[in-house]
Amino acid sequence: MLNFFDLANNGLPYPLTKDILILYKQVSKQYLDKSLLESIRTLVPVKIKNEFVKAVGGNVNLMIPLTLLLKWFKQDFMKWMDKNPICLSCNLSLNHRYVKGNSWIVRGVEYHKCPKCSFTVVFPRYGEIENIAFNRIGRCTEWSFLFGAILSSLSIQTRIVHDFLDHCWNEALIEGKWIHMDSTLEYPISINNPHYYEKNWNKKYQYVLAFSNTGITDVTKKYSFDWKTILEQRKKRKNSDMSRINDCYQKI
Protein backbone atom coordinates (compact mmCIF):
# COMPACT_ATOMS: atom_id res chain seq x y z
CA MET A 1 0.00 0.00 0.00
CA LEU A 2 1.18 3.51 -0.81
CA ASN A 3 2.35 5.19 2.37
CA PHE A 4 1.45 8.88 2.28
CA PHE A 5 3.60 10.75 4.75
CA ASP A 6 2.21 13.73 6.62
CA LEU A 7 1.85 16.04 3.62
CA ALA A 8 0.62 18.86 5.83
CA ASN A 9 4.08 19.03 7.43
CA ASN A 10 6.17 18.86 4.27
CA GLY A 11 7.48 22.41 4.52
CA LEU A 12 5.26 23.76 1.73
CA PRO A 13 3.09 26.79 2.47
CA TYR A 14 -0.03 25.05 1.22
CA PRO A 15 -1.68 21.85 2.50
CA LEU A 16 -0.56 19.61 -0.36
CA THR A 17 -2.86 16.72 0.43
CA LYS A 18 -3.26 13.23 -0.90
CA ASP A 19 -6.48 14.35 -2.63
CA ILE A 20 -4.65 17.10 -4.54
CA LEU A 21 -1.95 14.72 -5.74
CA ILE A 22 -4.53 12.16 -6.85
CA LEU A 23 -6.59 14.81 -8.66
CA TYR A 24 -3.69 16.17 -10.73
CA LYS A 25 -2.38 12.69 -11.47
CA GLN A 26 -5.79 11.53 -12.69
CA VAL A 27 -6.28 14.65 -14.81
CA SER A 28 -2.83 14.12 -16.34
CA LYS A 29 -3.67 10.50 -17.09
CA GLN A 30 -6.75 11.64 -18.99
CA TYR A 31 -4.47 13.61 -21.33
CA LEU A 32 -3.15 10.23 -22.51
CA ASP A 33 -6.54 8.55 -22.93
CA LYS A 34 -6.90 8.12 -26.70
CA SER A 35 -10.63 7.41 -26.59
CA LEU A 36 -11.30 10.51 -24.49
CA LEU A 37 -9.08 12.70 -26.66
CA GLU A 38 -10.88 11.57 -29.81
CA SER A 39 -14.17 12.63 -28.23
CA ILE A 40 -12.74 15.95 -27.04
CA ARG A 41 -11.29 16.68 -30.47
CA THR A 42 -14.78 16.64 -31.99
CA LEU A 43 -15.61 19.75 -29.95
CA VAL A 44 -13.06 21.89 -31.80
CA PRO A 45 -14.29 23.75 -34.93
CA VAL A 46 -13.09 22.18 -38.18
CA LYS A 47 -11.34 25.38 -39.28
CA ILE A 48 -9.18 25.40 -36.15
CA LYS A 49 -8.40 21.69 -36.41
CA ASN A 50 -7.27 22.16 -40.00
CA GLU A 51 -4.93 24.95 -38.92
CA PHE A 52 -3.39 22.66 -36.30
CA VAL A 53 -2.84 19.97 -38.91
CA LYS A 54 -0.95 22.49 -41.03
CA ALA A 55 1.08 23.69 -38.04
CA VAL A 56 2.02 20.22 -36.82
CA GLY A 57 3.08 19.45 -40.38
CA GLY A 58 5.33 22.52 -40.34
CA ASN A 59 3.38 24.50 -42.93
CA VAL A 60 2.24 27.37 -40.67
CA ASN A 61 3.33 28.98 -37.40
CA LEU A 62 1.80 27.10 -34.46
CA MET A 63 0.87 30.40 -32.79
CA ILE A 64 -1.79 30.99 -35.46
CA PRO A 65 -4.02 28.01 -34.54
CA LEU A 66 -3.22 28.43 -30.82
CA THR A 67 -4.54 31.98 -30.98
CA LEU A 68 -7.70 30.84 -32.75
CA LEU A 69 -8.18 28.06 -30.20
CA LEU A 70 -7.80 30.34 -27.18
CA LYS A 71 -10.25 32.90 -28.56
CA TRP A 72 -12.84 30.25 -29.44
CA PHE A 73 -12.52 28.50 -26.07
CA LYS A 74 -12.94 31.68 -24.03
CA GLN A 75 -15.42 33.60 -26.16
CA ASP A 76 -17.61 30.87 -27.64
CA PHE A 77 -17.26 27.59 -25.75
CA MET A 78 -16.77 27.98 -22.00
CA LYS A 79 -18.73 29.98 -19.45
CA TRP A 80 -17.30 31.37 -16.21
CA MET A 81 -18.89 30.35 -12.91
CA ASP A 82 -18.94 33.26 -10.47
CA LYS A 83 -17.89 32.52 -6.91
CA ASN A 84 -20.71 34.72 -5.64
CA PRO A 85 -23.61 34.45 -8.11
CA ILE A 86 -26.59 36.83 -8.00
CA CYS A 87 -30.25 35.97 -8.36
CA LEU A 88 -31.29 37.81 -11.52
CA SER A 89 -34.91 38.04 -10.38
CA CYS A 90 -34.32 39.36 -6.86
CA ASN A 91 -30.90 40.98 -7.37
CA LEU A 92 -29.69 39.27 -4.20
CA SER A 93 -26.53 37.31 -3.48
CA LEU A 94 -27.17 33.58 -3.28
CA ASN A 95 -26.49 31.68 -0.08
CA HIS A 96 -23.66 29.20 -0.51
CA ARG A 97 -23.27 25.61 0.69
CA TYR A 98 -20.46 23.24 -0.26
CA VAL A 99 -20.59 19.46 -0.01
CA LYS A 100 -17.24 17.68 -0.36
CA GLY A 101 -17.10 14.84 -2.86
CA ASN A 102 -15.72 11.39 -2.13
CA SER A 103 -13.35 11.05 -5.10
CA TRP A 104 -11.41 13.02 -7.71
CA ILE A 105 -14.23 12.40 -10.21
CA VAL A 106 -16.54 14.79 -8.32
CA ARG A 107 -14.39 16.88 -5.99
CA GLY A 108 -17.45 18.50 -4.46
CA VAL A 109 -20.74 20.22 -5.20
CA GLU A 110 -21.60 23.89 -4.63
CA TYR A 111 -25.21 24.84 -3.92
CA HIS A 112 -26.16 28.48 -4.38
CA LYS A 113 -29.70 29.38 -3.27
CA CYS A 114 -31.59 32.68 -3.31
CA PRO A 115 -32.76 33.58 0.22
CA LYS A 116 -35.95 35.11 -1.17
CA CYS A 117 -37.28 33.11 -4.13
CA SER A 118 -35.29 29.89 -3.57
CA PHE A 119 -33.77 29.99 -7.05
CA THR A 120 -30.89 27.50 -6.91
CA VAL A 121 -27.70 26.99 -8.88
CA VAL A 122 -25.94 23.64 -8.52
CA PHE A 123 -22.26 23.54 -9.54
CA PRO A 124 -20.47 20.17 -9.44
CA ARG A 125 -16.66 20.48 -9.29
CA TYR A 126 -15.66 17.74 -11.70
CA GLY A 127 -12.23 16.22 -12.16
CA GLU A 128 -13.50 14.06 -14.98
CA ILE A 129 -12.86 15.98 -18.19
CA GLU A 130 -15.79 14.51 -20.11
CA ASN A 131 -18.22 15.98 -17.57
CA ILE A 132 -16.53 19.39 -17.72
CA ALA A 133 -16.83 19.34 -21.51
CA PHE A 134 -20.51 18.47 -21.25
CA ASN A 135 -21.32 21.25 -18.76
CA ARG A 136 -19.06 23.88 -20.38
CA ILE A 137 -18.88 25.96 -17.22
CA GLY A 138 -16.34 26.36 -14.46
CA ARG A 139 -13.53 28.33 -12.92
CA CYS A 140 -9.80 28.16 -13.59
CA THR A 141 -9.52 24.50 -12.60
CA GLU A 142 -12.25 23.32 -14.95
CA TRP A 143 -11.01 25.60 -17.72
CA SER A 144 -7.40 24.42 -17.45
CA PHE A 145 -8.34 20.74 -17.13
CA LEU A 146 -10.44 20.86 -20.29
CA PHE A 147 -8.17 23.17 -22.27
CA GLY A 148 -5.25 20.87 -21.56
CA ALA A 149 -7.25 17.94 -22.91
CA ILE A 150 -8.12 19.90 -26.05
CA LEU A 151 -4.45 20.71 -26.62
CA SER A 152 -3.56 17.06 -26.11
CA SER A 153 -6.23 16.03 -28.62
CA LEU A 154 -4.53 18.30 -31.14
CA SER A 155 -1.13 16.65 -30.59
CA ILE A 156 0.20 19.41 -28.31
CA GLN A 157 1.77 18.06 -25.12
CA THR A 158 0.48 19.91 -22.07
CA ARG A 159 0.56 20.00 -18.29
CA ILE A 160 -1.33 21.69 -15.42
CA VAL A 161 0.30 24.49 -13.41
CA HIS A 162 -0.93 25.49 -9.94
CA ASP A 163 0.31 28.47 -7.93
CA PHE A 164 -1.17 27.23 -4.61
CA LEU A 165 -2.67 30.65 -4.02
CA ASP A 166 -5.87 30.82 -6.06
CA HIS A 167 -5.15 30.03 -9.71
CA CYS A 168 -4.13 27.34 -12.16
CA TRP A 169 -3.41 27.30 -15.89
CA ASN A 170 -1.62 25.23 -18.56
CA GLU A 171 1.78 24.97 -20.13
CA ALA A 172 2.20 23.65 -23.66
CA LEU A 173 5.37 22.13 -25.08
CA ILE A 174 6.20 24.21 -28.16
CA GLU A 175 9.47 23.82 -30.03
CA GLY A 176 10.97 22.03 -27.06
CA LYS A 177 9.99 24.67 -24.48
CA TRP A 178 7.17 24.74 -21.96
CA ILE A 179 5.11 27.87 -22.70
CA HIS A 180 2.64 29.54 -20.32
CA MET A 181 -0.93 29.31 -21.61
CA ASP A 182 -4.00 30.53 -19.70
CA SER A 183 -7.38 30.05 -21.36
CA THR A 184 -9.09 32.27 -18.76
CA LEU A 185 -7.17 35.36 -19.89
CA GLU A 186 -7.77 37.52 -22.93
CA TYR A 187 -5.45 37.13 -25.90
CA PRO A 188 -2.58 38.08 -26.24
CA ILE A 189 -1.81 37.95 -22.50
CA SER A 190 -3.05 34.35 -22.50
CA ILE A 191 0.10 33.09 -24.27
CA ASN A 192 3.67 33.24 -22.95
CA ASN A 193 3.15 35.87 -20.25
CA PRO A 194 4.41 34.04 -17.16
CA HIS A 195 4.97 37.20 -15.10
CA TYR A 196 1.47 38.56 -15.72
CA TYR A 197 0.09 37.37 -12.37
CA GLU A 198 2.93 38.73 -10.28
CA LYS A 199 2.80 42.12 -12.02
CA ASN A 200 -0.97 42.53 -12.29
CA TRP A 201 -2.46 40.39 -9.52
CA ASN A 202 0.24 41.12 -6.93
CA LYS A 203 1.03 37.44 -6.52
CA LYS A 204 3.49 36.52 -3.78
CA TYR A 205 4.65 33.08 -4.78
CA GLN A 206 6.23 30.43 -2.65
CA TYR A 207 5.65 27.46 -4.92
CA VAL A 208 4.35 27.16 -8.48
CA LEU A 209 4.19 23.52 -9.53
CA ALA A 210 3.59 21.87 -12.90
CA PHE A 211 1.86 18.48 -12.93
CA SER A 212 2.20 15.88 -15.68
CA ASN A 213 1.60 12.15 -15.77
CA THR A 214 5.26 11.44 -15.01
CA GLY A 215 5.94 13.87 -12.18
CA ILE A 216 5.83 17.29 -10.57
CA THR A 217 8.15 20.10 -11.67
CA ASP A 218 8.92 23.20 -9.61
CA VAL A 219 8.46 26.06 -12.13
CA THR A 220 8.35 28.94 -9.64
CA LYS A 221 11.47 30.61 -11.06
CA LYS A 222 9.77 31.04 -14.44
CA TYR A 223 6.85 32.96 -12.94
CA SER A 224 8.62 35.28 -10.53
CA PHE A 225 11.04 38.21 -10.74
CA ASP A 226 11.78 37.67 -7.04
CA TRP A 227 13.32 34.22 -7.21
CA LYS A 228 16.20 35.00 -4.81
CA THR A 229 13.79 36.08 -2.08
CA ILE A 230 11.69 32.96 -2.60
CA LEU A 231 14.79 30.77 -2.22
CA GLU A 232 15.73 32.53 0.99
CA GLN A 233 12.23 31.94 2.38
CA ARG A 234 12.41 28.27 1.47
CA LYS A 235 15.70 27.82 3.30
CA LYS A 236 13.97 28.81 6.53
CA ARG A 237 11.49 25.94 6.23
CA LYS A 238 12.13 22.36 7.21
CA ASN A 239 11.44 19.43 4.91
CA SER A 240 10.75 21.60 1.85
CA ASP A 241 12.39 19.09 -0.51
CA MET A 242 10.06 18.23 -3.40
CA SER A 243 11.59 14.78 -3.93
CA ARG A 244 9.42 13.06 -1.29
CA ILE A 245 6.27 14.56 -2.76
CA ASN A 246 7.32 13.49 -6.25
CA ASP A 247 7.91 9.95 -5.00
CA CYS A 248 4.34 9.77 -3.70
CA TYR A 249 2.95 11.32 -6.86
CA GLN A 250 4.67 8.83 -9.14
CA LYS A 251 3.28 5.89 -7.17
CA ILE A 252 -0.35 6.96 -7.62
WOQUI-V967702 format. One record per residue. N is the residue number from 1. SS is DSSP state (~ for helix, > for strand, _ for the rest). D_LAST is the distance of its C-alpha to the last C-alpha in Angstrom with 2 decimals. Layout:
BEGIN
((N & SS & D_LAST) (N & SS & D_LAST))
END
This chain:
BEGIN
((1 & _ & 10.33) (2 & _ & 7.79) (3 & _ & 10.50) (4 & _ & 10.24) (5 & _ & 13.52) (6 & _ & 15.97) (7 & ~ & 14.62) (8 & ~ & 17.98) (9 & ~ & 19.79) (10 & _ & 18.04) (11 & _ & 21.15) (12 & _ & 20.02) (13 & _ & 22.51) (14 & _ & 20.13) (15 & _ & 18.05) (16 & _ & 14.58) (17 & _ & 12.90) (18 & ~ & 9.64) (19 & ~ & 10.82) (20 & ~ & 11.43) (21 & ~ & 8.14) (22 & ~ & 6.71) (23 & ~ & 10.08) (24 & ~ & 10.27) (25 & ~ & 7.19) (26 & ~ & 8.73) (27 & ~ & 12.09) (28 & ~ & 11.56) (29 & ~ & 10.64) (30 & ~ & 13.86) (31 & _ & 15.78) (32 & _ & 15.50) (33 & _ & 16.60) (34 & ~ & 20.21) (35 & ~ & 21.59) (36 & ~ & 20.43) (37 & ~ & 21.72) (38 & ~ & 24.99) (39 & ~ & 25.45) (40 & ~ & 24.73) (41 & ~ & 27.14) (42 & _ & 29.93) (43 & _ & 29.92) (44 & _ & 31.13) (45 & _ & 34.95) (46 & ~ & 36.44) (47 & ~ & 38.24) (48 & ~ & 35.10) (49 & ~ & 33.32) (50 & ~ & 36.43) (51 & ~ & 36.39) (52 & ~ & 32.84) (53 & ~ & 33.98) (54 & ~ & 36.85) (55 & ~ & 34.75) (56 & ~ & 32.16) (57 & _ & 35.23) (58 & _ & 36.67) (59 & _ & 39.60) (60 & _ & 38.93) (61 & _ & 37.22) (62 & ~ & 33.63) (63 & ~ & 34.41) (64 & ~ & 36.81) (65 & ~ & 34.37) (66 & ~ & 31.74) (67 & ~ & 34.49) (68 & ~ & 35.44) (69 & ~ & 31.88) (70 & ~ & 31.37) (71 & ~ & 34.77) (72 & ~ & 34.27) (73 & ~ & 30.86) (74 & ~ & 32.23) (75 & ~ & 35.78) (76 & ~ & 35.64) (77 & ~ & 32.26) (78 & _ & 30.30) (79 & > & 31.75) (80 & > & 30.93) (81 & _ & 30.31) (82 & _ & 32.33) (83 & _ & 31.00) (84 & _ & 34.48) (85 & _ & 36.01) (86 & > & 39.76) (87 & > & 41.66) (88 & _ & 43.87) (89 & _ & 46.56) (90 & _ & 46.95) (91 & _ & 45.72) (92 & > & 43.77) (93 & > & 40.29) (94 & > & 38.04) (95 & > & 36.75) (96 & > & 32.99) (97 & > & 30.70) (98 & > & 26.90) (99 & > & 24.98) (100 & > & 21.28) (101 & _ & 19.11) (102 & _ & 16.91) (103 & _ & 13.86) (104 & _ & 12.61) (105 & _ & 15.13) (106 & > & 17.99) (107 & > & 17.27) (108 & > & 20.87) (109 & > & 24.44) (110 & > & 27.33) (111 & > & 30.84) (112 & > & 33.76) (113 & > & 37.19) (114 & > & 40.69) (115 & _ & 42.67) (116 & _ & 45.84) (117 & _ & 45.38) (118 & _ & 41.99) (119 & _ & 40.59) (120 & > & 36.81) (121 & > & 33.92) (122 & > & 30.55) (123 & > & 27.55) (124 & > & 24.14) (125 & > & 21.25) (126 & > & 19.16) (127 & _ & 15.73) (128 & _ & 16.66) (129 & ~ & 18.70) (130 & ~ & 21.24) (131 & ~ & 22.35) (132 & ~ & 22.76) (133 & ~ & 24.85) (134 & ~ & 26.92) (135 & ~ & 27.72) (136 & _ & 28.27) (137 & > & 28.22) (138 & > & 26.05) (139 & _ & 25.66) (140 & ~ & 23.96) (141 & ~ & 20.40) (142 & ~ & 21.51) (143 & ~ & 23.73) (144 & ~ & 21.24) (145 & ~ & 18.55) (146 & ~ & 21.34) (147 & ~ & 23.21) (148 & ~ & 20.29) (149 & ~ & 20.05) (150 & ~ & 23.82) (151 & ~ & 23.81) (152 & ~ & 21.31) (153 & ~ & 23.62) (154 & _ & 26.45) (155 & _ & 24.94) (156 & _ & 24.16) (157 & _ & 20.83) (158 & > & 19.42) (159 & > & 16.87) (160 & > & 16.69) (161 & > & 18.47) (162 & > & 18.68) (163 & _ & 21.52) (164 & _ & 20.51) (165 & _ & 24.07) (166 & _ & 24.54) (167 & _ & 23.66) (168 & > & 21.22) (169 & > & 22.16) (170 & > & 21.32) (171 & > & 22.03) (172 & > & 23.29) (173 & > & 23.82) (174 & > & 27.60) (175 & _ & 29.72) (176 & _ & 27.08) (177 & > & 26.55) (178 & > & 24.05) (179 & > & 26.35) (180 & > & 26.07) (181 & > & 26.37) (182 & _ & 26.74) (183 & _ & 27.77) (184 & _ & 29.00) (185 & _ & 31.68) (186 & _ & 34.98) (187 & _ & 35.64) (188 & _ & 36.33) (189 & _ & 34.40) (190 & _ & 31.28) (191 & > & 30.99) (192 & _ & 30.68) (193 & _ & 31.74) (194 & _ & 29.10) (195 & _ & 31.60) (196 & ~ & 32.67) (197 & ~ & 30.78) (198 & ~ & 32.05) (199 & ~ & 35.58) (200 & ~ & 35.88) (201 & _ & 33.55) (202 & _ & 34.17) (203 & _ & 30.53) (204 & _ & 30.05) (205 & _ & 26.74) (206 & _ & 24.87) (207 & _ & 21.53) (208 & _ & 20.75) (209 & > & 17.27) (210 & > & 16.30) (211 & > & 12.87) (212 & _ & 12.29) (213 & _ & 9.86) (214 & _ & 10.30) (215 & _ & 10.39) (216 & > & 12.39) (217 & > & 16.16) (218 & > & 18.80) (219 & _ & 21.50) (220 & ~ & 23.72) (221 & ~ & 26.65) (222 & ~ & 26.99) (223 & ~ & 27.50) (224 & _ & 29.85) (225 & _ & 33.40) (226 & _ & 33.03) (227 & ~ & 30.50) (228 & ~ & 32.68) (229 & ~ & 32.84) (230 & ~ & 29.08) (231 & ~ & 28.73) (232 & ~ & 31.41) (233 & ~ & 29.70) (234 & ~ & 26.44) (235 & ~ & 28.49) (236 & _ & 29.71) (237 & _ & 26.31) (238 & _ & 24.75) (239 & _ & 21.25) (240 & _ & 20.66) (241 & _ & 18.97) (242 & _ & 15.91) (243 & ~ & 14.74) (244 & ~ & 13.14) (245 & ~ & 11.18) (246 & ~ & 10.16) (247 & ~ & 9.17) (248 & ~ & 6.72) (249 & ~ & 5.52) (250 & ~ & 5.57) (251 & _ & 3.81) (252 & _ & 0.00))
END
